[in-house]
Amino acid sequence: FPEILSNPKLVLVQGTLNVVMKQNVTLSCLSQAGSPPFRYTLFKHNQQVSAVNRSDLTPALFTLPISSASDVGEYKCKAECNNSSGGKYSNSLNFTLIEPISKPVLSSPTSQAKKGQNVTLSCFSENGSLPITYLFFKGKQNISPQKTMQKREAAVIFLFIDSLSDFGTYKCKANNSFPNNTKYSNSFNFTLAAEDRNHSQHLTISLGLILLLLIIGFALAIPFFIIPLYKASE
């Protein structure tokens, strides 16, 4: 008696489900039971893509070139043989296109800060497949745990300006699942707010004046105190 056709199995034999542009993937479709010959048809969203005939129990292979965004999505295959009516369908495989990220932009609502102030930094890549992971740096040292964003939104960190050393150069980097695609942002510097800058300048001037007065006082004391003491000791 003719063997009853089984549902075919669609498997990926070359490539990954996360694909990049200009990549080829290969699919295999096979029914483990049924009477040859077989006809295997590959569908994308119910639209026929390709068909292969097999005279034995060997899989049908389909190679797909990923050349545009329309090439990704859900694929299924259908198996038919002489004694089947309507054929049987396989499981589905869903391909997702991953795109490289764009250079992230590092910004803050304010570029001026004063000591004792809380500030924020945000890092955002406008393009690229989600999720995107961000990391913040001051100089070459990272200053926060990495932040993985599942939505198209900026990663934000909060900083406390405690000393003048906190006014250094900040950067962030971003990457996603696209291979070899880490991008660094622009540099960002906080500047000392005008009132703090004036206060620092006044303090520096005051210290300078005090030092100058001490030098002048010491110079004036030489003929009146130090020289007489020196002569007395002789």
KEKE-302246 format. One record per residue (C-alpha): chain; residue in three letters; y, x, z; residue number from 1. Coordinates in nm, 4 decimals, decimal comma. Layout:
<atoms>
> A;ALA;Y;X;Z;NUM
...
</atoms>
This chain:
<atoms>
> A;PHE;0,0000;0,0000;0,0000;1
> A;PRO;0,3575;0,1197;-0,0671;2
> A;GLU;0,5183;0,2722;0,2403;3
> A;ILE;0,8140;0,0828;0,3833;4
> A;LEU;1,1450;0,2595;0,3262;5
> A;SER;1,3041;0,3939;0,6442;6
> A;ASN;1,6733;0,4220;0,7161;7
> A;PRO;1,7930;0,7563;0,5824;8
> A;LYS;1,9506;1,0155;0,8080;9
> A;LEU;2,2805;1,1738;0,7069;10
> A;VAL;2,3361;1,5216;0,8529;11
> A;LEU;2,5862;1,8006;0,8072;12
> A;VAL;2,4230;2,1180;0,6756;13
> A;GLN;2,7347;2,3226;0,5948;14
> A;GLY;3,0815;2,3069;0,7516;15
> A;THR;3,2108;2,1075;1,0473;16
> A;LEU;3,3389;1,7567;1,1083;17
> A;ASN;3,6838;1,9067;1,1738;18
> A;VAL;3,7817;2,0303;0,8297;19
> A;VAL;4,0727;2,2197;0,6800;20
> A;MET;4,2217;2,1878;0,3343;21
> A;LYS;4,0327;2,3637;0,0507;22
> A;GLN;3,7097;2,3679;0,2506;23
> A;ASN;3,3687;2,2569;0,1181;24
> A;VAL;3,1176;2,0675;0,3296;25
> A;THR;2,7581;1,9840;0,2407;26
> A;LEU;2,5714;1,6716;0,3533;27
> A;SER;2,2004;1,6011;0,3468;28
> A;CYS;2,0538;1,2510;0,3156;29
> A;LEU;1,6826;1,1824;0,3610;30
> A;SER;1,4512;0,8885;0,4278;31
> A;GLN;1,1415;1,0047;0,6155;32
> A;ALA;0,9322;0,7128;0,4908;33
> A;GLY;0,9093;0,5270;0,1617;34
> A;SER;0,7487;0,5529;-0,1795;35
> A;PRO;0,9127;0,7864;-0,4337;36
> A;PRO;1,1117;0,7963;-0,6490;37
> A;PHE;1,4245;0,7647;-0,4338;38
> A;ARG;1,7858;0,7148;-0,5229;39
> A;TYR;2,0414;0,8343;-0,2687;40
> A;THR;2,4024;0,7212;-0,2949;41
> A;LEU;2,6881;0,8614;-0,0870;42
> A;PHE;2,9697;0,6272;0,0134;43
> A;LYS;3,3113;0,6834;0,1661;44
> A;HIS;3,4463;0,3672;0,3251;45
> A;ASN;3,2108;0,1576;0,1080;46
> A;GLN;3,3250;0,3308;-0,2107;47
> A;GLN;3,0609;0,5210;-0,4070;48
> A;VAL;3,1201;0,8966;-0,4195;49
> A;SER;2,8040;1,0378;-0,5747;50
> A;ALA;2,4347;0,9602;-0,6393;51
> A;VAL;2,1213;1,1771;-0,6544;52
> A;ASN;1,7635;1,0929;-0,7619;53
> A;ARG;1,4620;1,2472;-0,5870;54
> A;SER;1,0983;1,2223;-0,6995;55
> A;ASP;0,9589;1,3363;-0,3634;56
> A;LEU;1,0420;1,3549;0,0071;57
> A;THR;1,3108;1,6193;-0,0292;58
> A;PRO;1,6671;1,5558;0,0883;59
> A;ALA;1,9559;1,4761;-0,1411;60
> A;LEU;2,2404;1,7229;-0,0997;61
> A;PHE;2,6037;1,6290;-0,1510;62
> A;THR;2,8819;1,8912;-0,1569;63
> A;LEU;3,2302;1,7616;-0,0829;64
> A;PRO;3,5444;1,9631;-0,1612;65
> A;ILE;3,8232;1,8817;0,0855;66
> A;SER;4,1274;1,8967;-0,1395;67
> A;SER;4,3471;1,6206;0,0051;68
> A;ALA;4,3834;1,3975;0,3096;69
> A;SER;4,2037;1,1197;0,1207;70
> A;ASP;3,8809;1,3244;0,1293;71
> A;VAL;3,8381;1,2823;0,5050;72
> A;GLY;3,7108;0,9761;0,6844;73
> A;GLU;3,3773;0,8007;0,7307;74
> A;TYR;3,0791;0,8736;0,5049;75
> A;LYS;2,7398;0,7002;0,4794;76
> A;CYS;2,4480;0,7250;0,2431;77
> A;LYS;2,2160;0,4609;0,1025;78
> A;ALA;1,8503;0,5101;0,0123;79
> A;GLU;1,6662;0,2974;-0,2432;80
> A;CYS;1,3147;0,3086;-0,3841;81
> A;ASN;1,1097;0,0893;-0,6170;82
> A;ASN;0,9625;-0,1303;-0,3468;83
> A;SER;1,2834;-0,1789;-0,1440;84
> A;SER;1,5196;-0,4670;-0,1876;85
> A;GLY;1,8831;-0,3779;-0,1343;86
> A;GLY;1,8102;-0,0329;0,0099;87
> A;LYS;1,8793;0,1020;0,3559;88
> A;TYR;2,1876;0,2702;0,5012;89
> A;SER;2,2205;0,5810;0,7132;90
> A;ASN;2,4252;0,6681;1,0173;91
> A;SER;2,7878;0,7571;0,9496;92
> A;LEU;2,9688;1,0916;0,9701;93
> A;ASN;3,3413;1,0959;1,0264;94
> A;PHE;3,5493;1,3904;0,9025;95
> A;THR;3,8877;1,4747;1,0518;96
> A;LEU;4,1458;1,6934;0,8804;97
> A;ILE;4,2968;1,9620;1,1021;98
> A;GLU;4,6360;2,1000;1,0029;99
> A;PRO;4,8177;2,4156;1,1140;100
> A;ILE;5,0970;2,3760;1,3637;101
> A;SER;5,4601;2,4467;1,2849;102
> A;LYS;5,6680;2,6980;1,4804;103
> A;PRO;5,7445;2,5393;1,8187;104
> A;VAL;6,1009;2,4873;1,9358;105
> A;LEU;6,1923;2,5903;2,2916;106
> A;SER;6,4913;2,4060;2,4366;107
> A;SER;6,6562;2,2822;2,7556;108
> A;PRO;6,9110;2,0085;2,8310;109
> A;THR;7,1385;2,2820;2,9649;110
> A;SER;7,1968;2,6416;2,8654;111
> A;GLN;7,4099;2,7229;3,1716;112
> A;ALA;7,2755;2,7313;3,5253;113
> A;LYS;7,3712;2,8548;3,8678;114
> A;LYS;7,1657;2,9988;4,1482;115
> A;GLY;6,9839;2,7314;4,3473;116
> A;GLN;6,9599;2,4947;4,0506;117
> A;ASN;6,6507;2,3280;3,9027;118
> A;VAL;6,6227;2,3424;3,5223;119
> A;THR;6,3682;2,2298;3,2630;120
> A;LEU;6,2252;2,3903;2,9509;121
> A;SER;6,0504;2,1950;2,6753;122
> A;CYS;5,8308;2,3294;2,3943;123
> A;PHE;5,7504;2,1159;2,0901;124
> A;SER;5,5665;2,1656;1,7596;125
> A;GLU;5,6652;1,8935;1,5122;126
> A;ASN;5,3622;1,9350;1,2828;127
> A;GLY;4,9951;2,0133;1,3350;128
> A;SER;4,6759;1,8389;1,4387;129
> A;LEU;4,6457;1,7152;1,7953;130
> A;PRO;4,5739;1,8175;2,0609;131
> A;ILE;4,8218;2,1051;2,0844;132
> A;THR;4,8169;2,3576;2,3683;133
> A;TYR;5,1406;2,5148;2,4918;134
> A;LEU;5,2047;2,8178;2,7138;135
> A;PHE;5,5419;2,9343;2,8522;136
> A;PHE;5,6549;3,2955;2,8999;137
> A;LYS;5,9379;3,4874;3,0611;138
> A;GLY;5,9438;3,8216;2,8888;139
> A;LYS;5,5739;3,8979;2,8361;140
> A;GLN;5,4527;3,7239;3,1518;141
> A;ASN;5,3269;3,3655;3,1382;142
> A;ILE;5,4970;3,1437;3,3937;143
> A;SER;5,2869;2,8273;3,3865;144
> A;PRO;4,9320;2,7038;3,3307;145
> A;GLN;4,8675;2,6029;2,9700;146
> A;LYS;4,9537;2,2430;2,8883;147
> A;THR;4,7400;2,0521;2,6369;148
> A;MET;4,9183;1,7565;2,4810;149
> A;GLN;4,7060;1,4771;2,3344;150
> A;LYS;5,0137;1,2966;2,1973;151
> A;ARG;5,2969;1,4111;1,9731;152
> A;GLU;5,5286;1,5022;2,2592;153
> A;ALA;5,6837;1,8123;2,4134;154
> A;ALA;5,5320;2,0118;2,6952;155
> A;VAL;5,7812;2,0430;2,9814;156
> A;ILE;5,8030;2,2808;3,2777;157
> A;PHE;6,0444;2,2869;3,5720;158
> A;LEU;6,2089;2,6083;3,6912;159
> A;PHE;6,4101;2,6969;4,0003;160
> A;ILE;6,6911;2,9459;3,9388;161
> A;ASP;6,6699;3,1598;4,2500;162
> A;SER;6,8227;3,4916;4,1448;163
> A;LEU;6,9884;3,6712;3,8561;164
> A;SER;6,6447;3,7861;3,7345;165
> A;ASP;6,5687;3,4215;3,6458;166
> A;PHE;6,8277;3,4432;3,3671;167
> A;GLY;6,5918;3,6427;3,1416;168
> A;THR;6,4474;3,5579;2,7994;169
> A;TYR;6,2023;3,2684;2,7750;170
> A;LYS;5,9546;3,1817;2,4978;171
> A;CYS;5,6577;2,9541;2,4435;172
> A;LYS;5,3564;2,9595;2,2142;173
> A;ALA;5,1491;2,6806;2,0645;174
> A;ASN;4,8036;2,6541;1,9088;175
> A;ASN;4,5495;2,3911;1,8094;176
> A;SER;4,1970;2,3809;1,6661;177
> A;PHE;4,3121;2,5233;1,3333;178
> A;PRO;4,1672;2,8773;1,3178;179
> A;ASN;4,3973;3,1777;1,3733;180
> A;ASN;4,7083;2,9653;1,4038;181
> A;THR;4,9025;3,0657;1,7163;182
> A;LYS;5,2794;3,0258;1,6712;183
> A;TYR;5,5615;3,1559;1,8950;184
> A;SER;5,8903;2,9790;1,9530;185
> A;ASN;6,2493;3,0940;1,9395;186
> A;SER;6,3881;3,2821;2,2401;187
> A;PHE;6,5897;3,0917;2,4999;188
> A;ASN;6,8250;3,2338;2,7623;189
> A;PHE;7,0033;3,0615;3,0484;190
> A;THR;7,3549;3,1905;3,1089;191
> A;LEU;7,5259;3,1999;3,4459;192
> A;ALA;7,7495;2,8978;3,4997;193
> A;ALA;8,1265;2,9663;3,4932;194
> A;GLU;8,1837;2,9003;3,8657;195
> A;ASP;7,8978;3,1329;3,9625;196
> A;ARG;8,0163;3,3933;3,7138;197
> A;ASN;8,3703;3,3780;3,8563;198
> A;HIS;8,2334;3,3991;4,2082;199
> A;SER;8,0279;3,7059;4,1157;200
> A;GLN;8,3294;3,8626;3,9488;201
> A;HIS;8,5474;3,7945;4,2550;202
> A;LEU;8,2804;3,9392;4,4802;203
> A;THR;8,2529;4,2500;4,2628;204
> A;ILE;8,6310;4,2920;4,2599;205
> A;SER;8,6490;4,2444;4,6380;206
> A;LEU;8,3778;4,5025;4,6991;207
> A;GLY;8,5549;4,7402;4,4601;208
> A;LEU;8,8854;4,6956;4,6437;209
> A;ILE;8,7219;4,7540;4,9814;210
> A;LEU;8,5587;5,0709;4,8509;211
> A;LEU;8,8904;5,1868;4,7022;212
> A;LEU;9,0709;5,1249;5,0332;213
> A;LEU;8,8060;5,3196;5,2202;214
> A;ILE;8,8495;5,6146;4,9807;215
> A;ILE;9,2300;5,5995;5,0140;216
> A;GLY;9,2012;5,5749;5,3924;217
> A;PHE;8,9694;5,8737;5,4015;218
> A;ALA;9,2097;6,0705;5,1799;219
> A;LEU;9,5040;5,9859;5,4063;220
> A;ALA;9,3088;6,0829;5,7165;221
> A;ILE;9,2441;6,4377;5,5902;222
> A;PRO;9,5922;6,5908;5,6718;223
> A;PHE;9,6337;6,4009;5,9992;224
> A;PHE;9,2923;6,4240;6,1632;225
> A;ILE;9,0443;6,6441;5,9819;226
> A;ILE;9,2704;6,9507;5,9146;227
> A;PRO;9,4039;6,9656;6,2741;228
> A;LEU;9,0495;6,9388;6,4072;229
> A;TYR;8,9419;7,2183;6,1757;230
> A;LYS;9,2298;7,4471;6,2854;231
> A;ALA;9,1633;7,3708;6,6520;232
> A;SER;8,8049;7,4779;6,6123;233
> A;GLU;8,9172;7,8198;6,4832;234
</atoms>
